[in-house]
Every structure is written in C-alpha cells, then in structure tokens.
Amino acid sequence: MDRKFILTSFGYAIIGLALGIVMAATKNHGHSVTHAHIMLIGFVMSFIYGLCHKLWLNNIISTLSKLQFYIHQAGTFGVTIGLFLLYGNFVSIEAVDPVLAISSIAVLVGMVLMKVLFIQSSKN
C-alpha cells in the first residue's frame, strides 16, 4: 500500500504544481483554493499515508487498508474536480455542493480508517 500512496501523491503533486505554474503565468490566482487542496489532501496526506504504511503498519495489505486507500482517493478526486469546476466558474455552488460535501466526508472517513488501522496495528 505504501507504494500506491506514494505514487498517487506524486501524481497529485505534479497536477498541483502545474496548476500553480499556470496561475503564476497567467496572473490569475482564482484556483488558489483548488491548488491548496490538491497539494494538501492529494500530495501531503497521500504521502504521509504511504509513510505510515511503510514505517508503522508494516505495509500489510488488508481489505481495510485497500478500502482506506480507495475512499481517500475517491474523496480527494471529488474535492479536486469539484473545486476546479467551482473556482473555474464552470458550475454554480448549488450544482457542485453535493459533490464537495460527499467527497469531503470521504476524505474524513479515510482519515478515520487510517486511525483504525493504527489502533489495530498497535494491538498486534
């Protein structure tokens, strides 16, 4: 699981950095919120989860660890797309709010599942 998280985190880092470069080049910083979320929940959190799997969870692949990975990634993807559409003025807040709400909850559930994995790991 560590490798999946790390590879995914670098993918988000590339996307986030590219968006940051576009904002700087165009002098249009309308996607600052999108950029920040891509870098934090996409790059930083995924990277930290990868380190957690490698260093503390012994990289054990279980159903729960797979579920945690996919829930976090689905939530991060939803937040990223939702914020991009919202701050790019492609959709109204009313249209994208349900996607952002569900995606944000998915990211939270991913964090809760990581805590559960840690608790289970410390008992073994």
N, C-alpha and C positions, 0 to 999 in steps of 0.2 A: 504493500500500500504506500510505502514511503516514496517509491519511485513515481507512482501515478500522481501523487500530490505534488511532488517537486516539478515534474514535467508540466503539469497543468498550471502550476504557479508561474513558471517561466512563460507560458503562453499568455497568461493574463498580464504579466509584466511587459511583454512585447506590445500587446494591444494598448495598455495604459500609457506606455512611453510614447508610442506612435501618436495617440490622441493628444498627449501633452505637446509633442512637437508641432502637430497641426495647429493646436491652439496658439502656440507661440508664434508660428509663422504667419498666421492669419490675423493675429492680434485680436482674436475673438475667443474670449475665455468663458463662453456660455456653457461649456461642458465641464467646468471645474468640478462640479459635484459628481458627474459621471466618472471623470478621471480619478478622483479620490476614492470612490467606491471600487473601481476596478483594481486600483493599486492595493487598497486595504483588504477587502474581503476576497478578491481574486488572487493577488500575489502574496501579500503578507500572511493572511490566515492560512491559505493553502500550503505555503512554505512551512509555517510553524506546525501545521498538522503533519506534514511529511517528516519533520524533525521529531515530533512526538512519537510517531510510529516507529521510526528508526531507533531512537535513543531509549525510550521508556516502554513502549508496547511490544518490543521485540519483533516488530514487523509481522505479527501474527495476522493472517488473513482469515477473518471470520465473516459470517453473514452480517453481524452488526457493524463491523468495520467497513464492509462494502456498502451497506446501507448509509452509513455516516458519510462516506465519500460521495455517493451519488446524490444524497439530499443536499449536501453543501454545494456541490457543483451545480445542481439544478437551481437552487436558490440564488447563487451568485450569477449564473447566466441570466435568470429572470430579472434580477435587480439591474444588471448591466444593460440589457436590452431595454427594459422599461425606462431607466433614466436617460439613456441615449435618445429614445423616442420622445420623451417628455421635454428634455432640455434642448433638443434639436427642433422643437416646435412641430413635430410630425403628428402628435396626438394631444388631446386635452388631458388634463389631470383626471377628469372623470373617467375617461376611457382606460387609462393605464393604472389607476389607483388599485384596482383589484389584483393586477399582476404584481405590482410592487408590494402590496400587503402580503400576499401568499408567498412571494419569493423571500421577503424579509423574515417571515415566520420560518421558512425552510432553513435559512441560514442560522437562525436561533436554534432550531431543532438539531441541526448539525453540531452546534456547539454543545448542546446538552448531551447528545450521543457521544461526543468526544470525552466529556466528563465521565459518563457511564463506562466507557472503555477504560479510562484511567482507574476508576474505582475497581472494576473487575480485575484489571491487571495487578493492582496492589494486593488483592486478596490471594492471588496465585503464588 
